[in-house]
Amino acid sequence: MELSIFVVDAFTDTQFRGNSAAVVPLHSWIPDELMQNIAYENNLSETAFIKKITPNKFAIRWFSPLTEIDFCGHATLASSFVLYNHYDVKGEIEFTTLEVGSLTVNQLNDNRIEMDFPNQNPEQVNEVPPAMLDGLSIKPLQVLKNRQAYFAIFNSVQDVLNVTYQAHLLKTLAPYDLVVTASDASRLSDVNNVLESKSKNDTENTAESIAQASVQSVDIDLNTHVADNPVNLAKDYDFVSRYFWPANGGDEDPVTGSIHAGLAPYWAKVLNKNKLHAFQASARGGVLICELRNQRVCVSGHAVLYLQGKILV
């Protein structure tokens, strides 16, 4: 059997950045065991299998190298990119899923692909798993949880960049993953409120100096792909995150679109804004634009093709 395969870097417009996903279009479903074996062989965060139902409606399933995944954003973005650019699909795409209902996707004028996700706002956790606290080198200020992951809220973007983890402990959180996140935007807002009686220039200079101080030890190489200098993590992005999933796929995920269906509602409430620019601070890095609309979360980003070929199975 010969199957087409595409590998797409999602949430980036530059090859070798963002998160890579394999996309395998199917005429009919193949056995689950074979899909899992293909995902294992690909050894990417996810492999998406898509099957046409009508010209603009497709069934989608996602597999990590270890297991089938309920919900994956970057592989949905990659699948949409393939359909728009290689299968001549126009207009809105609807994906049917096994666990999270229907997902709709549109291509925007700037070639970003926007996905409409269910709102998965996290809720406060009454009892924090000891393995989560022991598995992180920095203690979070707050812990929440949704159907996908625990959310560790940190004091600063610097903490998100600096935190280390013990995968064997985080693996015991299964079936949940873990996202760590912070925003320096709220801290800068507080500074500006306190200094509102001062001149505009003084306020801007003071806020900028605090932003620079909060990220002054960031490794420059982490950010040169998306920003001119480390300060831009505090100035250009509303929040920053990293995602760990040793129980379900690997140690650290490069960019995780699905978790932003929970991160965006959380930070929208904290920052009192419905449109947010997010950066996932993995080694590859990724940029996501999130917007809350009518109890849904729209997550958008760019994508770029890396590979097109055939699988012989």
C-alpha positions, -999 to +999 in steps of 0.1 A: +000+000+000+013+035-009+002+065+012+010+102+007+028+119+035+036+156+042+057+170+071+048+206+080+064+229+105+035+246+123+032+279+141+062+293+122+070+307+088+105+293+089+117+258+083+131+240+113+111+261+138+077+257+153+064+221+157+067+195+130+037+173+122+032+146+097+000+145+077-013+114+060-044+118+038-065+086+035-092+075+011-104+051+038-094+043+074-065+019+079-062-002+110-054+016+143-023-005+148-009+006+115-016+043+122+002+039+155+031+022+138+034+049+112+034+076+140+060+057+159+082+054+127+077+091+120+088+099+155+073+134+155+051+150+181+021+140+162+010+124+129-024+134+117-045+111+096-073+128+076-101+113+056-124+132+032-161+132+040-173+160+017-152+186-003-147+207+028-153+182+056-127+158+069-124+133+097-091+137+116-072+115+141-039+123+158-012+099+170+019+106+190+047+080+188+032+064+220-006+067+217-036+082+201-042+118+212-076+134+219-068+168+206-039+183+187-036+219+175-004+220+155-012+188+136-046+203+128-029+234+115-005+213+094-034+193+080-052+224+070-020+238+054-018+206+033-054+207+022-052+244+013-019+242-006-018+206-020-055+195-024-070+227-037-095+231-008-110+265-006-129+283+022-138+269+056-127+234+065-146+214+091-127+186+110-147+160+129-130+144+159-136+115+182-133+135+215-137+173+210-165+177+185-161+196+153-133+220+146-135+247+119-106+262+102-101+292+079-072+307+060-067+344+066-056+371+042-020+371+056-019+333+050-022+325+087-045+296+094-071+301+121-086+272+140-118+275+161-114+254+193-137+246+222-129+268+253-110+246+277-105+271+305-086+255+335-100+254+370-083+257+404-068+226+418-075+218+455-048+193+459-015+197+439+001+164+431+034+162+450+051+147+419+044+179+400+060+201+427+089+177+431+093+174+393+098+212+388+129+232+399+107+263+406+076+263+427+045+277+409+024+305+423-008+287+414-019+254+399-049+248+377-061+219+356-083+212+325-091+180+307-057+180+291-031+192+315-021+208+348-013+245+345+016+258+366+014+296+369+049+312+374+059+346+387+077+357+356+087+348+320+122+343+333+110+315+356+093+298+326+126+300+306+147+288+336+126+259+350+140+224+347+120+192+352+123+156+361+105+136+334+101+104+355+081+124+381+060+143+356+052+110+339+032+100+369+007+128+363-008+106+335-032+110+318-025+147+323+004+167+308+019+199+323+021+234+310+041+261+327+033+297+319+037+333+329+031+368+317+052+399+323+025+420+307+005+421+339+035+432+358+042+460+333+006+471+336+009+473+373+040+495+370+022+518+346-008+522+369+014+531+398+034+556+378+003+572+360+010+606+375+044+608+359+052+618+323+045+594+295+082+591+287+092+584+322+066+557+325+077+540+293+113+541+303+106+527+337+084+499+324+110+490+298+138+489+323+118+465+345+110+443+315+147+442+306+156+433+342+131+405+342+146+388+312+182+400+312+197+365+316+177+348+288+198+330+262+198+353+232+197+323+208+163+312+220+147+344+207+166+355+177+143+335+155+112+355+165+124+387+180+153+412+179+164+407+215+152+390+247+133+420+260+107+413+233+095+383+251+081+406+277+071+434+254+058+416+223+040+386+238+011+386+263+022+353+278+048+326+274+046+289+280+064+255+279+047+221+277+059+188+291+042+155+282+064+125+291+034+103+297+018+108+263+044+117+237+078+130+248+096+153+273+090+188+260+066+196+231+080+223+207+046+241+202+012+230+215-018+245+198-044+226+218-032+238+252-038+274+241-075+266+242-069+267+280-041+292+282-059+319+262-091+320+284-069+321+316-047+349+305-076+368+288-092+371+322-060+380+340-050+406+314-085+418+306-081+414+269-096+390+244-068+390+217-034+377+228+000+371+213+016+340+227+051+325+225+059+289+233+095+290+245+109+256+235+142+252+217+124+256+183+100+282+195+065+291+181+042+320+178+004+318+183-023+344+180-053+336+203-087+353+204-118+346+225-150+347+205-184+336+218-172+310+243-148+296+217-110+301+213-095+309+179-058+300+176-039+310+145-004+307+131+016+302+100+030+269+086+057+259+061+062+226+042+093+206+050+088+173+032+064+156+007+067+119-002+052+084-001+049+057+026+051+021+015+034-002+040 
